[in-house]
Amino acid sequence: MAITLNNGFKMPVVGLGVWRMDGKDVRDLIINSIKLGYRHFDCAADYKNEAEVGEALSEAFKTGLVKREDLFITTKLWNSDHGHVLEACKDSLKKLQLDYLDLYLVHFPVAVKHTGVGQTGSPLDKDGVLDIDTTISLETTWHAMEDLVSKGLVRSIGISNYDIFLTRDCLAYSKVKPAVNQIETHPYFQRDCLVKFCQKHGICVTAHTPLGGAAANAEWFGTVSCLDDPVLKALAEKYKKTVAQIVLRWGIQRNTVVIPKTSKFERLKENFEVFDFELAKEDMDKIKAIDRKYRTNQPAKFWGIDLYA
């Protein structure tokens, strides 16, 4: 099952996110997920495991497990490389052992002090606050992203963690429209206005943290997971599915792409088994009613500044 992007390319609606995936675990997870039917992998320079993903992909291609053209590979430009877009993209391609990317995203709408191509630093100033570079505009960064398309290095380009204002701006100054906006969205942080704005203007929404971050974000950020919500638990019982499957299905029925992350084989399988049932409208409405406007992914913890404030 795939969504057709605004440039005609197709993006599978379920992908595997590789954030916080240990390098040593990557090979088995990628190979096993391909065997289970996954064809979409969401990477980023900042995840610091592109090389390991590249090794796994190379093995999958060489053994005939899958062809390159059957996969949809996303990676992301880190904040410290906004002034070095071409070099950063080429660095990611080299690590991933690919000739082209299906999708390249601006990871966050902020440029910070350059720390070396592919180094993905988040340098702090003397006050312990993120050292933001005020000389590079998002428009400049975007035009450099557009050049990657004309060079044939990237098929689609997009944005990530952009709000309505920044998305509107990008639509206004872009020659190549953003194909995707990847944002945190889940039943506790539905962001209906942003999702609908993007979709109205032909931008596909990808939901990172589609399960609300679960244990991983609870550990890092002390957040609460929607997977423990009684409404969702009751629906899981009704449909004889897990709570995670209910939440992912809800995301798919909102016409968003979901990229759950897991390091467990049984969860890989579970997260992909979401195509054999459909949530009734009344149940979609029940989930709509539990929105808490609750963000679980909080980079302010590392940056000394809340960019969402």
C-alpha positions as CSV (number, residue, x, y, z in Angstrom):
1,M,0.0,0.0,0.0
2,A,1.5,3.3,-1.1
3,I,0.7,7.0,-1.3
4,T,1.5,8.8,-4.5
5,L,3.6,11.9,-3.9
6,N,3.0,15.3,-5.7
7,N,5.8,14.4,-8.2
8,G,4.3,11.0,-9.1
9,F,6.6,8.8,-7.1
10,K,5.0,6.2,-4.7
11,M,5.9,6.0,-1.0
12,P,4.9,2.9,1.0
13,V,2.6,3.8,3.8
14,V,4.5,1.8,6.4
15,G,8.2,2.1,6.8
16,L,10.8,1.2,9.4
17,G,12.4,4.1,11.3
18,V,16.1,3.4,12.3
19,W,16.4,6.1,14.9
20,R,18.2,4.9,18.1
21,M,18.9,1.6,16.4
22,D,22.3,0.2,17.5
23,G,24.8,-0.3,14.7
24,K,25.3,-4.0,15.6
25,D,21.5,-4.6,15.4
26,V,20.9,-2.8,12.1
27,R,21.9,-5.6,9.7
28,D,19.5,-8.2,11.1
29,L,16.6,-5.7,11.5
30,I,16.9,-4.5,7.9
31,I,17.3,-8.0,6.4
32,N,14.4,-9.4,8.5
33,S,12.1,-6.4,7.8
34,I,12.7,-6.8,4.0
35,K,11.8,-10.5,4.3
36,L,8.6,-9.5,6.1
37,G,7.6,-7.1,3.3
38,Y,9.0,-3.7,4.4
39,R,10.1,-1.6,1.4
40,H,10.5,1.8,3.1
41,F,13.3,2.7,5.4
42,D,13.6,6.1,7.2
43,C,17.2,7.1,8.0
44,A,19.1,10.3,9.0
45,A,22.6,11.4,9.1
46,D,22.0,12.3,12.8
47,Y,21.1,8.7,13.6
48,K,24.8,7.8,13.1
49,N,24.0,4.4,11.6
50,E,23.8,5.2,7.8
51,A,27.0,3.1,7.2
52,E,25.4,0.1,8.9
53,V,22.2,0.5,7.0
54,G,24.2,0.8,3.8
55,E,26.0,-2.5,4.5
56,A,22.6,-4.2,5.1
57,L,21.1,-2.8,1.9
58,S,24.2,-3.8,-0.1
59,E,23.8,-7.4,1.2
60,A,20.1,-7.4,0.4
61,F,20.8,-6.3,-3.2
62,K,23.8,-8.6,-3.8
63,T,21.9,-11.7,-2.5
64,G,18.9,-10.9,-4.7
65,L,16.6,-10.4,-1.7
66,V,15.3,-7.2,-3.2
67,K,16.1,-4.8,-6.0
68,R,17.1,-1.2,-5.4
69,E,14.1,0.1,-7.3
70,D,11.8,-1.8,-5.0
71,L,12.9,0.1,-2.0
72,F,12.1,3.7,-0.8
73,I,15.0,5.1,1.2
74,T,14.8,8.4,3.1
75,T,17.5,10.2,4.8
76,K,17.9,13.7,6.3
77,L,20.1,16.8,6.2
78,W,21.3,17.7,9.6
79,N,21.2,21.2,11.1
80,S,24.9,21.7,11.0
81,D,25.1,21.0,7.2
82,H,22.5,23.6,6.0
83,G,25.4,25.5,4.3
84,H,26.8,22.2,2.8
85,V,23.8,20.5,1.3
86,L,25.4,18.9,-1.7
87,E,28.4,17.6,0.3
88,A,26.1,16.3,3.1
89,C,23.9,14.5,0.6
90,K,26.9,12.9,-1.1
91,D,28.2,11.8,2.3
92,S,24.9,10.1,3.1
93,L,24.8,8.4,-0.3
94,K,28.3,7.1,0.2
95,K,27.5,5.7,3.6
96,L,24.2,4.2,2.4
97,Q,26.0,2.8,-0.7
98,L,23.4,4.2,-2.9
99,D,23.4,6.1,-6.2
100,Y,20.2,8.1,-5.4
101,L,17.8,8.8,-2.5
102,D,14.1,8.4,-2.9
103,L,13.6,11.2,-0.4
104,Y,15.9,13.8,1.3
105,L,14.5,15.9,4.1
106,V,15.6,19.0,5.9
107,H,15.6,17.4,9.4
108,F,14.8,20.5,11.4
109,P,14.0,24.1,10.3
110,V,17.2,25.5,12.0
111,A,20.7,25.9,10.8
112,V,23.5,25.6,13.5
113,K,27.2,26.2,13.4
114,H,28.9,23.8,10.9
115,T,30.9,21.0,12.6
116,G,32.2,19.2,9.5
117,V,30.2,17.4,6.8
118,G,28.3,14.5,8.1
119,Q,29.5,15.1,11.7
120,T,25.9,16.0,12.8
121,G,27.0,18.1,15.7
122,S,24.7,20.2,17.9
123,P,27.2,22.8,19.2
124,L,26.3,24.8,22.2
125,D,27.5,28.3,23.0
126,K,29.1,29.3,26.3
127,D,25.7,29.5,28.0
128,G,24.9,25.9,27.0
129,V,22.4,27.0,24.3
130,L,22.3,25.7,20.7
131,D,24.7,27.7,18.6
132,I,22.2,28.8,15.9
133,D,23.6,30.1,12.6
134,T,21.6,33.2,11.6
135,T,23.4,33.7,8.3
136,I,21.7,30.8,6.4
137,S,18.0,31.1,5.6
138,L,15.7,28.1,5.1
139,E,15.0,29.4,1.6
140,T,18.7,29.2,0.8
141,T,18.8,25.7,2.2
142,W,15.8,24.7,0.2
143,H,17.2,25.9,-3.2
144,A,20.3,23.8,-2.5
145,M,17.9,20.8,-1.9
146,E,16.2,21.6,-5.2
147,D,19.6,21.4,-7.0
148,L,20.0,17.8,-5.7
149,V,16.8,16.9,-7.7
150,S,18.2,18.4,-10.9
151,K,21.5,16.6,-10.4
152,G,19.7,13.3,-10.1
153,L,21.0,12.5,-6.6
154,V,17.5,12.7,-5.1
155,R,14.1,11.9,-6.5
156,S,12.0,13.8,-3.9
157,I,12.8,16.4,-1.3
158,G,10.8,17.4,1.7
159,I,10.8,19.0,5.1
160,S,10.6,17.8,8.7
161,N,9.3,19.3,11.9
162,Y,8.0,22.3,10.0
163,D,4.8,24.1,11.4
164,I,2.1,25.7,9.2
165,F,4.0,29.0,8.9
166,L,7.2,27.5,7.8
167,T,5.5,25.0,5.5
168,R,3.5,27.9,3.9
169,D,6.8,29.8,3.4
170,C,8.4,26.8,1.8
171,L,5.5,26.5,-0.7
172,A,5.9,30.2,-1.6
173,Y,9.6,30.2,-2.3
174,S,10.0,26.7,-3.7
175,K,10.4,25.8,-7.4
176,V,10.3,22.1,-6.5
177,K,7.5,21.7,-3.9
178,P,8.1,19.7,-0.8
179,A,6.8,16.2,-1.3
180,V,6.7,15.4,2.4
181,N,6.5,17.0,5.8
182,Q,7.7,14.5,8.5
183,I,6.3,15.5,11.9
184,E,5.5,14.0,15.2
185,T,1.9,13.0,15.2
186,H,0.0,10.3,17.2
187,P,-3.3,10.0,19.1
188,Y,-2.0,12.2,21.9
189,F,-0.5,14.8,19.4
190,Q,-2.8,14.8,16.4
191,R,-2.0,18.2,14.9
192,D,-5.1,18.0,12.7
193,C,-4.7,21.6,11.4
194,L,-1.1,21.0,10.2
195,V,-1.9,17.6,8.7
196,K,-4.9,19.0,6.8
197,F,-2.9,22.1,5.7
198,C,-0.2,19.9,4.2
199,Q,-2.6,17.5,2.6
200,K,-4.6,20.4,1.1
201,H,-1.4,21.6,-0.6
202,G,-0.2,18.3,-1.9
203,I,2.3,17.6,0.8
204,C,2.3,14.0,2.2
205,V,2.6,13.8,6.0
206,T,4.8,11.2,7.5
207,A,4.3,10.5,11.1
208,H,7.5,10.0,13.0
209,T,7.0,8.8,16.6
210,P,3.6,7.3,15.3
211,L,3.2,5.3,18.5
212,G,3.9,8.3,20.8
213,G,7.5,7.3,21.4
214,A,6.5,4.5,23.9
215,A,9.3,3.3,26.2
216,A,12.1,5.0,24.2
217,N,10.7,8.5,24.8
218,A,9.6,7.7,28.3
219,E,13.3,6.8,29.0
220,W,14.8,9.9,27.3
221,F,12.2,12.6,27.9
222,G,10.0,11.2,30.7
223,T,6.9,11.3,28.5
224,V,3.7,9.3,28.8
225,S,2.8,6.8,26.0
226,C,-0.7,6.7,24.3
227,L,-0.3,2.9,24.2
228,D,-1.6,2.7,27.7
229,D,-4.7,4.7,27.0
230,P,-8.0,2.9,28.0
231,V,-9.8,4.0,24.8
232,L,-7.1,2.5,22.6
233,K,-6.9,-0.7,24.8
234,A,-10.7,-1.1,24.4
235,L,-10.4,-0.8,20.6
236,A,-7.6,-3.3,20.5
237,E,-9.8,-5.7,22.3
238,K,-12.7,-5.0,19.9
239,Y,-10.6,-5.6,16.8
240,K,-8.5,-8.4,18.3
241,K,-5.4,-6.4,17.5
242,T,-2.6,-4.9,19.6
243,V,-2.8,-1.3,20.7
244,A,0.1,-0.4,18.5
245,Q,-1.7,-1.9,15.4
246,I,-4.8,0.2,16.2
247,V,-2.7,3.4,16.4
248,L,-0.8,2.6,13.2
249,R,-4.0,1.8,11.4
250,W,-5.5,5.1,12.6
251,G,-2.5,6.9,11.1
252,I,-2.9,5.1,7.8
253,Q,-6.6,6.0,7.7
254,R,-5.7,9.7,8.2
255,N,-3.8,9.3,4.9
256,T,-0.4,9.7,6.7
257,V,2.6,7.5,6.3
258,V,3.8,5.8,9.5
259,I,7.4,4.8,10.3
260,P,7.4,3.0,13.6
261,K,10.8,2.1,15.1
262,T,11.5,-1.2,16.8
263,S,14.5,-3.4,17.6
264,K,12.4,-6.5,18.2
265,F,11.6,-9.0,15.5
266,E,8.1,-9.8,16.8
267,R,7.2,-6.1,16.8
268,L,8.6,-5.7,13.3
269,K,6.1,-8.3,12.2
270,E,3.2,-6.9,14.3
271,N,3.7,-3.3,13.0
272,F,3.4,-4.5,9.4
273,E,0.2,-6.5,10.0
274,V,-2.1,-3.5,9.7
275,F,-3.6,-4.0,6.2
276,D,-6.2,-6.7,7.1
277,F,-8.7,-4.6,9.0
278,E,-10.3,-1.1,9.0
279,L,-11.3,1.1,11.8
280,A,-15.0,2.2,11.7
281,K,-15.7,5.9,11.5
282,E,-17.1,5.9,15.1
283,D,-13.8,4.4,16.3
284,M,-11.8,7.0,14.4
285,D,-13.9,9.6,16.1
286,K,-13.2,8.0,19.5
287,I,-9.5,8.3,18.9
288,K,-9.9,11.9,17.7
289,A,-11.4,12.7,21.1
290,I,-8.3,11.6,23.1
291,D,-5.9,14.2,21.6
292,R,-3.9,15.9,24.4
293,K,-1.7,18.2,22.2
294,Y,1.1,16.3,23.8
295,R,4.6,16.4,22.2
296,T,6.9,13.5,23.3
297,N,10.0,14.3,21.3
298,Q,11.8,17.1,23.1
299,P,15.2,18.0,21.6
300,A,15.3,21.0,24.0
301,K,16.8,18.5,26.5
302,F,20.0,18.4,24.4
303,W,19.9,21.9,22.9
304,G,19.4,24.1,25.9
305,I,16.6,25.9,24.0
306,D,13.0,25.1,23.2
307,L,12.6,25.8,19.5
308,Y,8.9,25.0,19.8
309,A,8.2,27.6,22.4
